[in-house]
Amino acid sequence: MSGHSKWQQIKRQKGVNDQKKGQIFSKFAKKIAMAARDGADPKANYKLQNAIDEARDFNMPNDNIERAIKKASEKDAAALDEFIIQAMGPNGVAIVVEGITDNRNRTIGEIKNILFKNDAKMVPENSLNWMFDQSWNPRNPLEISDQNLKNKLEKLFTELDDQDDVENIYSNLVSSE
C-alpha cells in the first residue's frame, strides 16, 4: 500500500475539477461583462439576463456575477472584444469559434496554433457562412465514421474549448452513433 493514498487521489481530482470550474466561471464572467455594457440592470437588458441565467445554471456564485457586472462599468471592460474565427478542420469539417478576449492578437495566435497542431487552418472571415444558418446550425451536416478522424477532431475541439477566451464552438459535424 505504500505510495497509495485515497486523500491524494481526492485532492488531485478536486484540483482538476476546481480548475475546470474556474475556466467555466471565467468564461461566464467575460460574457456577463460584455452584456452589461448595454446596461447593468438585468430587467432592462435581456442579454445580461440571459448571461446571468446561463451562469446560474452552472452554479456560478452571485458574488462572481455581481463582480462581473461591476467590472463592465470600469475602464478595463472597454478592452474586452468579441471575435468569431472560422476554420476548416480535417476532412472538410467547418468550424466556427466564438469568444471574448482582452487581447485579440494573443488569442488569435493561440487559436491559430491549436488549429495548426490539429491539421486545421483558419479561413477568411465569413467564408463559411453559407454552410450555416443564422444560429450556426449546419445546412449540410457532415457525418464521419472513421474513428481515428473522430478522435483527432475531438482532440481539436477539446483544445479549443480549453482556451480561456473561447465561448462557443460550432461545426457541421454530426455524430454517427
C-alpha positions in Angstrom: 0.0 0.0 0.0 3.0 2.3 0.0 2.5 5.4 -2.2 -1.3 4.9 -2.4 -3.3 7.5 -0.6 -7.0 8.0 -1.0 -6.6 11.6 0.2 -4.0 12.2 -2.6 -6.4 10.9 -5.2 -9.3 13.0 -3.9 -7.0 16.1 -3.7 -5.8 15.6 -7.3 -9.4 15.1 -8.6 -10.6 18.1 -6.7 -7.8 20.2 -8.1 -8.7 19.2 -11.7 -12.4 19.8 -11.1 -11.7 23.2 -9.5 -9.5 24.3 -12.4 -12.3 23.4 -15.0 -14.9 25.1 -12.9 -12.7 28.2 -12.7 -12.3 28.2 -16.5 -16.1 28.0 -16.9 -16.7 30.8 -14.4 -14.1 32.9 -16.2 -15.8 32.5 -19.5 -19.2 33.4 -18.0 -17.7 36.5 -16.2 -16.5 37.8 -19.6 -19.8 37.1 -21.2 -21.7 38.9 -18.4 -19.3 41.8 -18.6 -19.8 42.2 -22.3 -23.6 42.0 -21.9 -23.5 44.5 -19.0 -22.0 47.2 -21.3 -25.5 47.8 -22.6 -26.8 48.4 -19.1 -26.2 46.9 -15.6 -29.9 46.2 -14.9 -30.9 42.7 -15.9 -34.6 43.6 -16.1 -33.8 46.2 -18.8 -31.0 44.2 -20.6 -32.2 40.8 -21.9 -28.6 39.9 -23.0 -27.4 40.4 -19.4 -30.3 38.5 -18.0 -29.6 35.6 -20.4 -25.9 35.6 -19.5 -26.7 35.6 -15.8 -29.3 32.8 -16.1 -26.7 30.7 -18.1 -24.1 31.3 -15.4 -26.5 30.4 -12.6 -27.3 27.1 -14.5 -23.6 26.2 -13.9 -23.9 27.3 -10.2 -21.8 30.4 -10.6 -21.8 32.2 -7.2 -23.7 35.5 -7.0 -20.6 37.3 -5.9 -18.8 36.4 -9.1 -21.8 37.5 -11.2 -22.0 40.9 -9.3 -18.2 41.4 -9.7 -18.5 40.8 -13.5 -21.3 43.3 -13.8 -19.3 45.8 -11.8 -16.3 45.2 -14.0 -18.2 46.3 -17.0 -18.5 49.8 -15.7 -14.8 50.0 -15.1 -12.3 51.1 -17.7 -10.9 47.6 -18.2 -14.3 46.5 -19.6 -13.7 48.6 -22.7 -10.8 46.4 -23.6 -13.0 43.3 -23.9 -13.6 42.4 -27.6 -15.8 39.7 -29.1 -14.5 37.7 -32.0 -15.5 35.0 -34.5 -12.9 32.7 -36.2 -13.8 30.4 -39.0 -11.6 27.4 -39.8 -11.6 24.2 -41.9 -10.6 21.0 -40.0 -9.6 17.6 -41.2 -11.8 16.0 -43.8 -13.6 19.3 -44.6 -15.2 19.9 -41.2 -16.3 23.5 -40.9 -15.5 25.1 -37.5 -16.8 28.4 -36.1 -15.2 29.6 -32.9 -16.8 32.5 -30.9 -15.2 34.2 -28.0 -14.4 37.2 -25.9 -10.9 38.4 -25.2 -9.0 41.3 -23.7 -6.1 40.7 -26.2 -7.2 39.9 -29.7 -3.7 39.3 -31.1 -2.7 36.8 -28.4 -6.0 34.9 -28.6 -6.0 34.6 -32.4 -2.3 33.5 -32.3 -3.1 30.8 -29.7 -6.2 29.6 -31.7 -4.1 29.5 -34.9 -1.5 27.4 -33.1 -4.2 25.0 -31.8 -5.7 24.7 -35.3 -2.3 24.1 -36.9 -1.3 21.4 -34.4 -4.6 19.6 -35.2 -4.4 19.8 -39.0 -6.9 22.6 -39.3 -6.5 26.1 -40.7 -8.2 29.5 -40.4 -10.2 30.6 -43.4 -11.1 34.2 -44.4 -13.8 35.9 -42.4 -17.4 35.0 -43.4 -16.2 32.4 -45.9 -18.1 29.5 -44.2 -21.4 31.5 -43.6 -23.0 29.7 -46.5 -22.6 26.4 -44.6 -24.7 27.5 -41.6 -28.0 29.3 -41.0 -28.3 32.4 -38.7 -27.9 30.5 -35.4 -24.9 28.5 -36.6 -26.9 25.3 -37.4 -25.2 23.4 -40.3 -27.2 23.4 -43.6 -25.3 20.3 -44.9 -24.2 18.2 -41.9 -21.1 16.1 -42.3 -21.1 12.5 -40.9 -17.7 10.9 -40.2 -17.4 7.2 -39.4 -13.6 6.9 -39.2 -12.8 6.5 -35.5 -9.2 7.9 -35.9 -10.6 11.1 -37.5 -13.3 11.3 -34.8 -10.6 11.1 -32.1 -8.5 13.8 -33.9 -11.5 16.1 -34.2 -12.4 15.5 -30.5 -8.9 16.5 -29.5 -9.1 19.7 -31.6 -12.5 20.6 -30.1 -11.2 19.9 -26.6 -8.1 22.1 -27.0 -10.2 24.9 -28.5 -12.7 24.7 -25.6 -9.8 24.7 -23.1 -8.6 28.1 -24.5 -9.9 30.6 -21.9 -11.2 33.2 -24.4 -13.3 30.7 -26.4 -17.0 30.8 -25.6 -18.7 28.6 -28.2 -17.6 26.2 -30.9 -19.9 25.2 -33.8 -19.2 22.7 -36.6 -21.0 20.9 -39.4 -20.0 17.6 -37.9 -22.8 15.2 -36.9 -22.5 12.2 -34.6 -22.7 8.9 -36.5 -23.6 6.8 -33.4 
